[in-house]
Amino acid sequence: MSSYLNIANSSSLFVMVIIVILFVMLQAAFFLVKAYREGLRIGMSREKLNNAIKSSVIFSIVPSLPIILSLMAMIPVLGIPFPWLRLSVIGSAPYELMAADIGAKSMGVSGLGASGYTDKVFANSMWVMTFGIIWSLVLTILFLKKLQKGMNNMRKKDSKWLEIMISALYFGMLCVFIGDPVVKGGVALYTLLASAAIMALMGLLIKKFKAQWLNNFALSISMIGAMALAILFSNI
């Protein structure tokens, strides 16, 4: 095991990550209890509330499978604690890998886990991953009311422009992730096209058979299917 992975999987890093994840879990439990009590206060039955909790748990299992697979893919190059923290609390595998790769290249290394990927390069990847995603939280905390007021004003004046702006922001975000495989081609592009095809197939099945329940699993199925096909493409 290289020196940077000794640090990436160190007990001190595990302890810090566990503290943060426990805090988030306690926060979620706190809001769950508050919501449950509020439901009882407004007249909802315990049976209805318990069924809502059970269905939420069940429908959260399958969508979480791609996250687990993403974690397994990140472990060999970034260790266990930090990817575990990022995928448990905030972030996504495409962003984390892209940001970590940018951190490595900015230090003169060709990519994640490549020759010359030292403990300093690993630390730089961690900082890039952290600072790259923290601004959405900061801006939300500082300017949430102003953003909401601006969007409400835009909705009152012309709701179509608001829809256009949100769509433009969404597709701009997608372009960041799909631009690289489209330009470079190869396995990444084949995997992207495969995931799009699987998602389109899920949409047709939902529409044709009116299987609305499949909406909760379509993204997970497309991600898992694309990952499996990526292994096939890599071996061809």
N, C-alpha and C positions, 0 to 999 in steps of 0.2 A: 504494500500500500504506500502510495506516495505521501510525502510530508504534508501536502495541503489537505489530503483526505483524512489524515490523522487529526488535523485541526477541525475539518468539516464535520467529523463524527466524534468530536471530543465530548467528554462528560459535562464540561462547563457549558458548552453550547446547548446540549440536551436540556440541562436544567433551566437555562434562560427561556428556551422555546416552550418547555412544559409549563412554566409559570404564566407565559402569555396565553397559551391555549386554555389553561385552566381558568384564567380570568374571563376569557371570551365565553367559555362554557357556562360559568357561573352567571355571567350577564344574560345569556340566553335563557337559563333556568329561571332567573329572576323575572324576566319579561313573560315567560310562560306562566308562572304562578300568578303574576299580576293580571294577565289576560284571562286566565281561568276564573279567577275571583270576580273580575269584571263581568264575565259572561254569566256567572251565577247571579250577580247583582241585578242585571237587566232582565233576568227571567229565563235564561236558557237552561235546559235540563242537563244534568250531569252526563246522561247517556249521549246526548248530542255532542257535548264537549269532548267526551272520551272517544267517540267515533271520529271526530275531527283530528284528534291527536294520533289515533291509530292509522288513519288513512294518510296523514302527513308523513308518518314514519315509513310506511310501506312505499309510498311514491317517492321517497327520498333515497331509497336504497339503489335502485337502478340508475338514476341520474348521477349518483356518486361514483359509479364504477369507472367511468372515464377519468375521474380525478385520481383514483387509486392507480390506474394504469399510467397516468402521467407522472405520478409520484415515483413509481417504479422505474420509469424511463429517466428521471432526473437524478435518482440516487447514485448511479455509477459515476457521475461527473460532479455533483454538488453535495454528495453526502446525504444523510437522512434528516437531521434537524431542520436546516434552513428551508429546503423544499417542503417539508412537512408543515412548517409554520406558514409559509406563503400560500400553499394550496388549502390550508385549513381556515385561514383568516381572510386573506385578501390576495388577489392575483389569479392568474391562470397559466397553464403550462406554456402556451405559445408565447405569452408576454415574458414569463420568467426566463425561458430559454433564450429568447431574442435579446433581452436586457443583459443576461449573463454573458452572452456571446459578444455583445458590444463592449462590455467591461473588459473582456479578455483581449479583444482586438485593439482597444485603446492603450493596452499595455504592451503591444507589439507581439502578441501571441495569435496564432492563426485561428484559434477557436477553443471551445470548451474541451478540456482534457487533453489538448494537444501538447506537443513537446514544448517545455518552457512554462507550462501552467503551474505556477508555484503558489505558495501560501499568500503572497502579496497580490498576485493576479486574482486569486479566489476572493480575497477581501475586497478588491476593487469591483469584482462582479457582484458581490453582495450589496455594496453601496449603490451601484448603478441600479440594481433591481429595486432597492428600497426607495431611493430618491426619485426614480422614474414614476413610481405609482402613488407616492404620498401626496402629490399636489391635488389630486381629485378630492381627497379627504379634507385637506386644508382649505381649499376653495369652497367646498360645501359648508364647512363649519363657519367660515368667515363671511361668506356672501350668499348663504342659502336664501334668506329673506329677499334680498335684492334680485336674485335669479328668479325666484318664484313670482315676485311682483312683475318683473320684466316679461316673463312668459305669459302671465295672466293678461297683461296689457296687450301683448301681441295676439293672444287668443281672442280678445274682445274686438280688436281692430280687424284682423284678418287671420282666421284660424288656418287657412291654407299655407300661409307663409311659415307658420310655426311647424306644420307637418313637414314642409320642404326642408326647413333648417334641421330638424331632428333626423330626417332621413339622410341629409347630407353629412351630418356628423357621424351617423352610424356607418354609412358606406365609406367615409374617410377612414374610420377605425378599421374596417375590414380590409381596406387597401393596404394598410400597414402590414397586415399579416399575410395577405395573399400575393402581394407584389413580388416578394422574393422568390417563392416557388414558381410563379408564372414566368419570371424573367430567366431563372436558372434552369427550369425544366427538370427532367429526370424523375426520380422517385417521389420527391416532394410534390411535383405537379400532378403525377398520376394519383397520389394519395388524395390531393385536394379535389380532383375531378371525381374520384371514387366516392368520397364523402358527400359531394354535391348530388351525385346520382342516387345514392342510398337515401338521402334526405328527400329528394324528389319522389322516389318510390314510396316512401313513408307518407308523403302528402297525398299521392294518388290513392293509396290504400285507405287512408282516413276519409277521403272524399267519397270514394266508391262504396265502401262498406259502412260509412257513417260511424267509424270506430273512433269516437272522440277521445276515448281513454288512451289511445295510442299517442296522443299529443304529448303526454308526460314522458314517453319513452323514445320518441323519434330522434331527438338529439343524441341520446346515449347510444342508441342502436347505430346511428350513422358514424359516430366517433369510434365505437368499438369495431365496427365493420371496416372502417378506413384503416385503423391501426393494424388489423389482421391482414388486410390487403397490402399494407406497406411492407410487412414482412415478406409476403409473396413477391412483391415487385423487387425487393432488394435481392432476392435469391434468383431472379430470372436473368 
